[in-house]
Amino acid sequence: MSAQRNPQSPLLGTPGAVPAEGQDDGVAAHYGDFFREQRDLAAGNAFVDLSHRGVLTVSGPDRLPWLHLLLTQHVSELPPNQAAEALVLSPHGHVEHALYLVDDGETTWIHVEPGTQQELLAYLEKMRFMYRVEAVDATDAYAVVFLPAGSTADLGPAAAVRELPYGRDLFVPRERLAEAVRGYGGPAGIWAYEALRIEAHRPRLGFETDHRTIPHEVGWLETAVHLNKGCYRGQETVARVHNLGRPPRRLVFLHLDGTEEKLPPHGAEVRLDDRTVGFVTSSARHHELGPVALALVKRNTPVDATLLAGSVPAGQEVVVAP
C-alpha cells in the first residue's frame, strides 16, 4: 500500500467522531456507539463515509473496450449504471488492484483502496497506447459514500451511483460532502462497515490479500473474474488453477471465542495443533455474532478443525471450498 496520506474527511468534525487509523486514516472509526451504528447500518438507517478511498474516472469513446483488455471482468459492453467489480493481476496472476466501477454512459467511475489510485493510474497510462481514453485521478474532486440496502435516502448531489445487492456506492462532489450526507441518515463509522463486510465474507485488498494472492483463494473468482474472457494479464494462471481446482490457500470465516478481550490483529498466525496453517486477515466485533474474523489458511486445512487465531480459539465457516 502507498504511504501517501489519505484525504481527511470534514465529517471527522462530527460530535463523537473518533478517527480511524492505518489504512482507513482520514475517516471516522466510529461516532461514539459502535454497536448502535452497526445495527442502524444493517437496518438501512445509516451511511458510511468512505471519502478516504481513491477515485478515478475514465472518459473517451474507447474507455470500455480498453478497460476490457486490462481487467479480469467483462466490461466491453457494460450497460450504463450497472455495477461491476474487477481486478488487475500481475503477469503471474497475483492480485495487484481491486476496482469497483460503474459507467454512466459517458464516464467510467472507479473507486479503489486508499492510497492505491496513483499506482493504478500509472499502470493505466502505461497501457493507453492509441486508445481514445483519458484516465484521471479524481480523488480531490469526488468522495465515496456508502448507503446500505433498504435506505430510502434522497441521493442528492451524487454524480454517479453503483447499485449493489447490499447497498449503493455514491460518488459525491467532495466540496458538497458535508451537505450531501445530511439527507442520508445517521453516520456509521468504518468499524461498523468492516464488521458487516467480514460477516458477508467480502475480501478487501491489502487485508485478505498479500503479494501472492490469486483470485480463487478469496472468492473473487465469483464476483470479479469473468472466466469466458481472455486477453488480460495473468489469465493463464486464472485458467490453470480454475481447471485444476486446487488453489494453494482458501478464505475462511472464523467465529472467535468471546471470552478473550482482544481481537487477533491482521497478520496473526492461525495454528492447527502446533502447525501454522495461515494468518488472520480481518477481525471485528459483530453486534449479533460477537467477535469474528476472516483468515487465509492452507487449502488442505480440515474444515471442521478448531483453530487458534493468535491466542483465540476459533471455529471455521467455509467461504472458499477446499
Secondary structure, DSSP 8 states (H G I E B T S, - for coil): ---S-----GGGGSTT-EE--GGGTTSEEESS-HHHHHHHHHTT-EEEE-TTSEEEEEESTTHHHHHHHHSSS--TT--TTB-EEEEEE-TTS-EEEEEEEEE-SSEEEEEESTT-HHHHHHHHHHT-TT---EEEE-TTTEEEEEEETT-----TT-SEEEEETTEEEEEEEGGGHHHHGGGS-EEE-HHHHHHHHHHTT---TTTT--TT--HHHHTHHHHT--TT---STTHHHHHHHHHHT--SEEEEEEEE-TT-SS---TT-EEEETTEEEEEEEEEEEETTTEEEEEEEEETTS-TT--EEETTEEEEEEESS--
